[in-house]
Amino acid sequence: MNRLFEEDGIGWQIVNGQIVTRGDMEFEHAVGTAAVRLGDANLNTARQELEEARSDLSRRPRPDITGTIQHCMAALEATARVIANDQRATFGEILNRYRDTLGIPRPLDTALGQIWGYASEMGCHLREGRNPDRREAELLLGMAATTISYLLHRS
């Protein structure tokens, strides 16, 4: 079925029995790799959040964009909490306190902090008339997945 979807240019695929959005090859690799690594590390809460982010992006007729943003950042934060061994800190606090533990070099730590701030603003603390779009949610999901894989590979 997936081959038929791809051959016909249909932007869907079946993953774990669910029909979900299909992104470009790099997106698929990033999200799939992160999900596998989270499963291998028994970080099931983070894995479920990542899968929920993708599911929200796949909702039809309208994707849940803010849900995608919230869930992919929750997956990233949950992963960072385990690596930093600090279950109470936010991702922003972890970046400040445990940059060396996470292995994130400067200025990438600052860039991730800015991404965290953007996600907070656009996924949690919405303002009337400022709505993220699907491309932004897909970008954040891909970035969160890639960062999760990086963190798990380094730990």
C-alpha positions as CSV (number, residue, x, y, z in Angstrom):
1,M,0.0,0.0,0.0
2,N,2.8,2.4,0.9
3,R,4.5,1.8,-2.5
4,L,1.2,2.6,-4.2
5,F,0.8,5.8,-2.2
6,E,4.3,6.9,-3.1
7,E,4.0,6.0,-6.8
8,D,0.7,7.9,-7.1
9,G,2.2,10.9,-5.2
10,I,-0.1,10.5,-2.3
11,G,1.3,12.2,0.8
12,W,0.3,9.4,3.2
13,Q,1.8,6.2,4.4
14,I,1.0,3.4,6.8
15,V,3.2,3.3,9.9
16,N,2.5,0.9,12.8
17,G,-1.0,0.4,11.5
18,Q,-1.9,4.1,11.2
19,I,-2.2,6.3,8.2
20,V,0.2,9.2,8.7
21,T,1.7,12.0,6.7
22,R,4.6,11.2,4.4
23,G,7.3,13.8,4.3
24,D,10.4,14.0,2.1
25,M,13.1,11.3,2.5
26,E,15.2,13.4,5.0
27,F,12.1,14.1,7.2
28,E,11.1,10.4,7.2
29,H,14.6,9.3,8.1
30,A,14.9,11.8,11.0
31,V,11.6,11.0,12.6
32,G,12.0,7.2,12.0
33,T,15.5,7.1,13.4
34,A,14.5,9.1,16.5
35,A,11.6,6.8,17.2
36,V,13.7,3.7,16.9
37,R,16.5,5.2,19.1
38,L,13.9,6.2,21.7
39,G,12.5,2.7,21.7
40,D,15.9,1.1,22.0
41,A,16.7,3.4,25.0
42,N,13.3,2.5,26.6
43,L,12.3,6.1,26.6
44,N,8.7,5.2,25.8
45,T,7.2,8.5,27.0
46,A,9.4,10.5,24.7
47,R,8.7,8.0,21.8
48,Q,5.0,8.3,22.4
49,E,5.2,12.1,22.3
50,L,7.2,12.0,19.1
51,E,4.6,9.7,17.5
52,E,1.7,11.9,18.7
53,A,3.4,14.9,17.1
54,R,3.4,13.0,13.8
55,S,-0.1,11.9,14.3
56,D,-1.2,15.5,15.0
57,L,0.5,16.6,11.8
58,S,-1.4,13.8,9.9
59,R,-4.9,14.7,11.2
60,R,-7.5,15.4,8.4
61,P,-9.2,17.4,7.3
62,R,-7.1,19.9,9.3
63,P,-3.8,19.0,11.0
64,D,-3.3,19.9,14.7
65,I,-0.4,22.2,14.2
66,T,0.0,23.4,17.8
67,G,-0.4,19.8,18.9
68,T,2.5,18.8,16.7
69,I,4.7,21.6,18.1
70,Q,3.8,20.8,21.7
71,H,4.3,17.0,21.4
72,C,7.6,17.2,19.5
73,M,9.1,19.6,22.0
74,A,7.8,17.4,24.9
75,A,9.6,14.5,23.3
76,L,12.8,16.5,23.1
77,E,12.4,17.8,26.7
78,A,11.7,14.3,28.1
79,T,14.8,13.0,26.4
80,A,17.0,15.8,27.6
81,R,15.7,15.3,31.2
82,V,16.8,11.7,31.2
83,I,20.3,12.5,29.8
84,A,20.8,15.4,32.2
85,N,19.3,13.3,35.1
86,D,17.1,16.2,36.0
87,Q,13.4,15.4,35.8
88,R,12.1,18.9,36.9
89,A,14.1,21.2,34.6
90,T,12.6,22.6,31.4
91,F,14.5,22.1,28.2
92,G,15.7,25.7,28.4
93,E,17.0,25.2,31.9
94,I,18.7,22.0,30.8
95,L,20.4,23.8,28.0
96,N,21.8,26.3,30.4
97,R,22.8,23.9,33.2
98,Y,23.9,20.8,31.4
99,R,25.2,21.9,28.0
100,D,28.4,19.9,28.5
101,T,26.4,16.8,29.6
102,L,24.3,17.0,26.5
103,G,27.3,17.6,24.3
104,I,25.8,20.5,22.4
105,P,28.5,22.9,21.3
106,R,28.2,26.7,21.3
107,P,26.4,28.4,19.5
108,L,24.2,25.4,18.7
109,D,22.9,25.5,22.3
110,T,21.8,29.1,21.8
111,A,20.1,28.1,18.5
112,L,18.2,25.2,20.3
113,G,17.2,27.6,23.0
114,Q,15.7,29.9,20.4
115,I,13.9,27.0,18.8
116,W,12.5,26.1,22.3
117,G,11.3,29.7,22.7
118,Y,9.7,29.8,19.3
119,A,7.9,26.5,20.0
120,S,6.7,27.8,23.4
121,E,5.4,30.9,21.8
122,M,3.7,29.2,18.8
123,G,2.6,26.0,20.4
124,C,1.6,26.9,23.9
125,H,1.3,30.7,24.4
126,L,-0.7,31.6,21.3
127,R,-1.7,35.1,20.4
128,E,-4.7,35.9,18.3
129,G,-3.8,36.2,14.6
130,R,-0.4,34.5,15.0
131,N,-0.8,30.9,13.9
132,P,2.0,28.6,12.9
133,D,1.6,26.8,9.6
134,R,2.1,23.2,8.6
135,R,5.6,23.8,7.2
136,E,6.7,25.3,10.5
137,A,5.3,22.4,12.5
138,E,7.1,19.9,10.1
139,L,10.3,21.8,10.5
140,L,10.1,21.7,14.3
141,L,9.2,18.0,14.3
142,G,12.2,17.3,12.0
143,M,14.5,19.4,14.1
144,A,13.3,17.8,17.4
145,A,13.7,14.3,15.9
146,T,17.3,15.1,14.7
147,T,18.2,16.6,18.1
148,I,16.8,13.6,19.9
149,S,18.9,11.3,17.8
150,Y,22.0,13.4,18.4
151,L,21.5,13.4,22.1
152,L,20.9,9.7,22.3
153,H,23.9,9.0,20.1
154,R,26.1,11.1,22.4
155,S,24.9,9.7,25.7
